[in-house]
């Protein structure tokens, strides 16, 4: 039994020694010696690539959050969001001129675009602005700028005044089809991701 314990202790010492040597050499591989340093001190390798957009952030190997739209945070803490268009199922119903998806917005926000006349009821439809948690921070009514009793595209405008959230800077603008019938089959809404300007 004593022999077994001695062998087991010897194997443990050997294992931890090997583990220590492995981590020591792995750490040395991430260092580079500078020929201009006279004291032979080591310097960490630093990436010199500048990250300017979502694609650069992903290329640098930074983590990507699988949200919609996808988001990437660079090593220096910069936040990048993937450029997206309006959801394909709304392409034939909504043309949004302002704001664009992932645009940085501030108060007062002018919402402008075109929707099919079927989105209106009595010449208007509701718009809602939410923070990152889905809490409503502003709501209003988009009004038709032309005859809305048509199936064609009709220009609309709305203005929302709000206080930007202080905790996180992302939110959503929601354009809701006006549905006076209350029937779920007649409901439709487009949610556009936005970012609030931080002061």
C-alpha positions as CSV (number, residue, x, y, z in Angstrom):
1,X,0.0,0.0,0.0
2,X,2.9,2.4,0.8
3,X,4.4,1.7,-2.6
4,X,1.1,2.6,-4.3
5,X,0.9,6.0,-2.4
6,X,4.6,6.8,-3.2
7,X,3.9,6.0,-6.9
8,X,0.7,8.1,-6.9
9,X,2.5,11.1,-5.2
10,X,5.3,10.8,-7.8
11,X,2.8,10.8,-10.7
12,X,1.1,13.9,-9.2
13,X,4.4,15.8,-8.8
14,X,5.3,14.8,-12.4
15,X,1.9,15.9,-13.7
16,X,1.9,19.3,-12.0
17,X,5.6,19.9,-13.1
18,X,4.6,19.2,-16.7
19,X,1.6,21.5,-16.4
20,X,3.7,24.3,-15.0
21,X,6.3,23.9,-17.8
22,X,3.5,23.9,-20.4
23,X,2.0,27.1,-19.1
24,X,5.4,28.8,-18.8
25,X,6.4,28.0,-22.4
26,X,2.9,28.9,-23.7
27,X,3.3,32.3,-21.9
28,X,6.7,32.8,-23.5
29,X,5.3,32.2,-27.0
30,X,3.0,35.3,-26.6
31,X,6.0,37.5,-26.0
32,X,8.5,38.9,-28.5
33,X,11.9,40.2,-27.8
34,X,12.6,43.6,-29.2
35,X,16.0,44.1,-30.8
36,X,16.0,47.7,-29.7
37,X,15.7,46.9,-26.0
38,X,19.2,46.7,-24.5
39,X,17.9,45.0,-21.3
40,X,16.3,42.1,-23.3
41,X,12.9,42.7,-21.7
42,X,9.9,41.2,-23.5
43,X,7.0,43.1,-25.0
44,X,3.5,41.8,-25.6
45,X,2.4,41.4,-29.2
46,X,-0.2,44.1,-29.9
47,X,-2.5,44.1,-32.9
48,X,-2.0,47.2,-35.0
49,X,-5.2,46.7,-37.1
50,X,-7.8,49.5,-36.7
51,X,-11.4,48.3,-36.2
52,X,-13.8,50.7,-37.9
53,X,-16.9,48.6,-38.5
54,X,-18.7,45.3,-37.8
55,X,-16.8,43.3,-40.4
56,X,-13.4,44.5,-39.1
57,X,-14.5,43.6,-35.6
58,X,-15.4,40.0,-36.6
59,X,-12.2,39.6,-38.7
60,X,-10.1,40.5,-35.6
61,X,-11.7,37.5,-33.9
62,X,-13.8,39.4,-31.4
63,X,-16.9,37.7,-30.0
64,X,-20.2,38.2,-31.9
65,X,-23.5,38.4,-30.0
66,X,-26.2,36.4,-31.9
67,X,-28.9,39.0,-31.6
68,X,-30.8,40.8,-34.4
69,X,-28.9,42.6,-35.7
70,X,-25.7,40.9,-34.7
71,X,-23.3,42.9,-32.5
72,X,-19.5,42.8,-32.0
73,X,-17.4,44.4,-29.2
74,X,-13.8,45.1,-30.1
75,X,-10.9,44.5,-27.6
76,X,-10.8,48.2,-26.9
77,X,-14.5,48.3,-26.0
78,X,-16.0,49.8,-29.2
79,X,-19.4,48.5,-30.1
80,X,-20.3,47.7,-33.7
81,X,-23.6,46.5,-35.1
82,X,-24.1,44.7,-38.4
83,X,-25.8,46.8,-41.0
84,X,-29.2,45.4,-41.9
85,X,-32.0,46.3,-44.1
86,X,-35.7,46.3,-43.3
87,X,-37.0,42.8,-42.8
88,X,-37.7,41.2,-46.2
89,X,-41.3,40.5,-45.4
90,X,-41.9,44.3,-45.2
91,X,-40.0,45.3,-48.4
92,X,-43.3,45.6,-50.4
93,X,-45.1,47.5,-47.6
94,X,-42.7,50.0,-46.1
95,X,-40.1,52.3,-47.4
96,X,-38.4,54.0,-44.4
97,X,-36.3,57.1,-45.1
98,X,-35.6,58.1,-41.6
99,X,-34.3,56.7,-39.3
100,X,-32.5,53.8,-41.0
101,X,-31.9,50.5,-39.1
102,X,-29.1,50.9,-36.5
103,X,-29.0,54.7,-36.9
104,X,-28.0,56.9,-34.0
105,X,-31.0,59.0,-33.0
106,X,-31.7,62.0,-30.8
107,X,-34.8,63.9,-29.7
108,X,-36.8,65.2,-31.4
109,X,-36.9,62.3,-33.9
110,X,-38.4,62.9,-37.3
111,X,-39.8,59.6,-38.7
112,X,-40.3,59.7,-42.4
113,X,-41.1,57.3,-45.2
114,X,-43.9,55.6,-47.2
115,X,-46.3,52.8,-46.4
116,X,-49.1,51.2,-48.2
117,X,-52.4,53.0,-47.7
118,X,-53.8,49.9,-45.9
119,X,-51.5,50.6,-42.9
120,X,-53.5,53.8,-42.1
121,X,-56.9,54.2,-40.4
122,X,-58.3,57.7,-40.8
123,X,-55.0,58.8,-42.2
124,X,-52.7,57.7,-39.3
125,X,-51.0,54.8,-37.6
126,X,-49.2,54.4,-34.2
127,X,-45.4,54.6,-33.7
128,X,-43.6,53.6,-30.5
129,X,-40.0,54.1,-29.3
130,X,-38.7,51.6,-26.7
131,X,-35.5,51.3,-24.8
132,X,-33.2,48.2,-24.7
133,X,-35.6,46.5,-22.3
134,X,-38.7,47.1,-24.3
135,X,-40.0,49.9,-22.1
136,X,-41.9,52.6,-24.0
137,X,-40.1,56.0,-23.8
138,X,-42.1,57.7,-26.5
139,X,-45.2,57.1,-28.6
140,X,-47.1,59.1,-31.2
141,X,-49.0,59.0,-34.4
142,X,-47.6,59.0,-38.0
143,X,-49.9,60.9,-40.3
144,X,-50.4,60.5,-44.1
145,X,-49.0,63.4,-46.2
146,X,-51.3,62.5,-49.1
147,X,-54.5,60.6,-49.9
148,X,-54.3,57.4,-47.7
149,X,-57.3,55.6,-49.2
150,X,-55.3,53.6,-51.7
151,X,-53.3,50.4,-51.9
152,X,-50.3,52.3,-53.2
153,X,-47.4,53.8,-51.2
154,X,-48.4,56.9,-49.2
155,X,-45.8,59.3,-47.6
156,X,-46.0,59.7,-43.8
157,X,-44.3,61.7,-41.1
158,X,-44.2,61.6,-37.3
159,X,-42.1,63.4,-34.7
160,X,-41.3,61.8,-31.3
161,X,-39.8,63.7,-28.4
162,X,-38.1,61.6,-25.7
163,X,-35.4,61.5,-23.1
164,X,-32.6,59.1,-24.1
165,X,-32.0,56.2,-21.7
166,X,-28.9,56.5,-19.6
167,X,-28.2,52.8,-18.9
168,X,-27.8,51.4,-22.4
169,X,-28.0,53.2,-25.8
170,X,-29.9,50.7,-27.9
171,X,-33.6,50.5,-28.5
172,X,-36.3,50.0,-31.1
173,X,-38.7,52.1,-33.2
174,X,-41.9,50.2,-33.9
175,X,-44.3,51.1,-36.7
176,X,-47.7,49.5,-36.1
177,X,-50.3,49.0,-38.7
178,X,-53.5,50.7,-37.4
179,X,-56.0,47.9,-36.7
180,X,-59.4,49.3,-35.6
181,X,-60.9,45.8,-35.9
182,X,-58.7,44.4,-33.1
183,X,-58.4,41.1,-35.0
184,X,-55.0,39.5,-34.6
185,X,-55.0,38.5,-38.3
186,X,-55.0,42.2,-39.2
187,X,-52.1,43.1,-36.9
188,X,-48.7,44.0,-38.4
189,X,-45.7,45.8,-37.0
190,X,-42.1,46.6,-38.1
191,X,-39.4,46.9,-35.4
192,X,-36.3,48.9,-36.4
193,X,-33.2,48.7,-34.1
194,X,-31.8,52.1,-33.2
195,X,-29.1,53.6,-31.0
196,X,-29.6,56.7,-28.8
197,X,-27.1,59.5,-29.0
198,X,-25.1,59.6,-25.7
199,X,-24.3,63.1,-24.4
